[in-house]
Structure formats: structure tokens, C-alpha cells
Amino acid sequence: MSKTGLGSALAAATRRVHGSIQEVVAAQGLAVDQWSVLDKIAGSAGAASMSEIAEATGLTGPSLTRAVDKLVTAALVFREIDARDRRKVLVDLSKRGHLVHADLAPRVYSTERELLTEPDSSLAELLRVLEGMSSAQSPTEAVAGSE
């Protein structure tokens, strides 16, 4: 067994990836969480619900609300109540949001590719394992199955 626990190892990998992405998105005054929200909405066919954004980004509750609030303040997104289900809040990109995403996306994606192809990096292997786990079973099923 490794001296580093799973949680610590994943946190270290997350810090490394987020640090590299932060260097790119800071040019537009964004944090990684805000970029994640912007990128999720840009990849949606129209507005995305807060629950869809939470599921895609891993942000929940106050963290998601804070990220969206900052994007609204920066005029990158706008919020509206879903006309079909008034309990749902929808978030969509503004014109400025589309421009900022179009500016940052190629650079962020390039940074991600560079991280995955570094000769001494095990991030590509980690990504394959995590994608396999998430498509095969839920985290509780994975833990239960390993006992």
C-alpha cells in the first residue's frame, strides 16, 4: 500500500491540473470553478439548469451559487426561471460569455492536452481509470465491490 492515501493523491492531482488551468483563465479574471461552469454551459444546447451544472462540474450548493453569481456580475451568464418548471433556475451564456469562452477554450483544452502528454505524467492513466470507474459504476458500488 502507498504512503499517500487515495484522497491525498487525488487532491494533489486536482491541484496540479487546476493550477495549470488557473494560469490560463486568470487572463479573463476567472477562477477554475467559474471556467468549469462557463464551459459546461457552452457545451449545452441552450441554457443549463443548476442541477445539470452541478452534476457536470462537481460544484454544489454555495460553491456553485458563488461561481454563477460571479459570472452574472461579470456579465458572462444570465439566470432565468424555467418557464415550464418554475422551481428550476436556468443559466445561459451572454454574448460576452460566448466571446470569453471562445477565447479561453482553445488555450484551456491545449493546456489539458499538454498535461496529459507530459512524458513523466501519469495523469493520462489516471484519467482512463477514473473515466472507466465513472462509466462502470457509482462510487458506492465501486467501494462495496472492492471489499
C-alpha positions as CSV (number, residue, x, y, z in Angstrom):
1,M,0.0,0.0,0.0
2,S,1.2,3.5,-0.8
3,K,2.1,6.0,1.9
4,T,-0.1,8.6,0.2
5,G,-3.8,8.0,0.7
6,L,-6.2,8.0,-2.2
7,G,-7.8,11.3,-1.1
8,S,-4.4,13.0,-0.8
9,A,-3.2,11.7,-4.2
10,L,-6.4,12.8,-6.0
11,A,-6.2,16.2,-4.3
12,A,-2.6,16.6,-5.4
13,A,-3.6,15.7,-9.0
14,T,-6.5,18.1,-8.8
15,R,-4.3,21.0,-7.6
16,R,-1.8,20.3,-10.4
17,V,-4.5,20.4,-13.1
18,H,-6.4,23.3,-11.6
19,G,-3.1,25.3,-11.1
20,S,-2.3,25.0,-14.8
21,I,-5.8,25.9,-15.9
22,Q,-5.9,28.8,-13.5
23,E,-2.9,30.3,-15.2
24,V,-4.9,30.4,-18.5
25,V,-8.3,31.5,-17.2
26,A,-6.9,34.2,-15.0
27,A,-6.3,36.3,-18.2
28,Q,-10.1,36.8,-18.3
29,G,-10.4,37.3,-14.5
30,L,-11.9,33.9,-13.9
31,A,-11.2,31.1,-11.4
32,V,-11.3,27.4,-12.3
33,D,-14.7,26.9,-10.8
34,Q,-16.1,29.7,-12.9
35,W,-14.4,28.4,-16.0
36,S,-16.0,24.9,-15.3
37,V,-19.4,26.5,-15.2
38,L,-18.8,28.6,-18.3
39,D,-17.5,25.5,-20.2
40,K,-20.4,23.3,-19.2
41,I,-23.0,25.9,-20.3
42,A,-21.1,26.4,-23.6
43,G,-21.3,22.7,-24.2
44,S,-25.1,22.6,-23.6
45,A,-27.7,23.1,-26.3
46,G,-29.0,26.3,-24.8
47,A,-29.4,27.1,-21.1
48,A,-28.4,24.6,-18.4
49,S,-30.1,24.0,-15.1
50,M,-28.2,24.5,-11.9
51,S,-28.6,20.7,-11.2
52,E,-27.1,19.9,-14.6
53,I,-24.2,22.3,-14.0
54,A,-23.6,20.8,-10.5
55,E,-23.6,17.2,-11.9
56,A,-21.1,18.2,-14.7
57,T,-18.8,20.3,-12.6
58,G,-18.9,18.6,-9.2
59,L,-19.8,22.0,-7.7
60,T,-22.7,22.0,-5.3
61,G,-24.7,24.4,-3.0
62,P,-22.9,27.6,-2.0
63,S,-19.8,26.9,-4.2
64,L,-22.0,26.7,-7.4
65,T,-24.1,29.7,-6.4
66,R,-20.9,31.7,-5.8
67,A,-19.4,30.8,-9.1
68,V,-22.6,31.6,-11.0
69,D,-23.1,34.9,-9.1
70,K,-19.6,36.0,-10.1
71,L,-20.3,35.1,-13.7
72,V,-23.5,37.0,-13.6
73,T,-21.7,40.0,-12.1
74,A,-19.1,39.8,-14.9
75,A,-21.9,39.7,-17.5
76,L,-20.8,36.4,-18.8
77,V,-24.0,34.5,-18.0
78,F,-27.6,35.3,-17.1
79,R,-30.1,33.4,-14.9
80,E,-33.7,32.9,-15.5
81,I,-36.6,30.8,-14.1
82,D,-37.6,27.9,-16.3
83,A,-41.0,28.8,-17.8
84,R,-42.0,25.1,-17.8
85,D,-40.9,24.4,-14.2
86,R,-40.7,27.5,-12.0
87,R,-38.7,25.6,-9.4
88,K,-35.8,25.3,-11.9
89,V,-33.2,28.0,-12.4
90,L,-31.6,28.1,-15.8
91,V,-28.2,29.6,-16.6
92,D,-27.2,30.6,-20.1
93,L,-24.2,32.4,-21.7
94,S,-24.5,36.0,-22.6
95,K,-22.9,37.3,-25.8
96,R,-19.9,38.3,-23.8
97,G,-19.8,34.8,-22.2
98,H,-19.7,33.2,-25.7
99,L,-16.8,35.5,-26.6
100,V,-14.8,34.8,-23.4
101,H,-15.4,31.1,-23.8
102,A,-14.3,31.1,-27.5
103,D,-11.1,33.0,-26.4
104,L,-10.3,30.7,-23.5
105,A,-11.4,27.2,-24.7
106,P,-8.6,26.5,-27.2
107,R,-6.0,27.5,-24.6
108,V,-7.6,25.6,-21.7
109,Y,-8.0,22.4,-23.9
110,S,-4.4,22.8,-25.1
111,T,-3.2,23.0,-21.5
112,E,-5.1,19.9,-20.6
113,R,-3.6,18.0,-23.6
114,E,-0.1,19.1,-22.6
115,L,-0.7,17.8,-19.0
116,L,-1.9,14.5,-20.4
117,T,1.0,14.1,-22.7
118,E,3.9,15.1,-20.5
119,P,6.5,12.3,-20.6
120,D,6.7,11.7,-16.8
121,S,3.0,12.3,-16.2
122,S,0.6,9.6,-15.0
123,L,-2.4,11.9,-15.5
124,A,-3.5,10.2,-18.7
125,E,-3.5,6.9,-16.9
126,L,-5.4,8.4,-14.0
127,L,-8.0,9.9,-16.4
128,R,-8.6,6.5,-18.1
129,V,-9.1,4.8,-14.7
130,L,-11.4,7.5,-13.4
131,E,-13.5,7.5,-16.7
132,G,-13.7,3.7,-16.5
133,M,-14.9,3.8,-12.9
134,S,-17.5,6.5,-13.6
135,S,-19.0,4.8,-16.6
136,A,-19.0,1.4,-15.0
137,Q,-20.5,2.0,-11.6
138,S,-21.3,4.5,-8.9
139,P,-18.7,5.3,-6.2
140,T,-20.6,3.4,-3.6
141,E,-20.8,0.3,-5.8
142,A,-17.0,0.6,-6.5
143,V,-16.2,0.7,-2.8
144,A,-18.6,-2.1,-2.0
145,G,-17.2,-4.2,-4.8
146,S,-13.6,-3.8,-3.6
147,E,-14.3,-5.3,-0.2
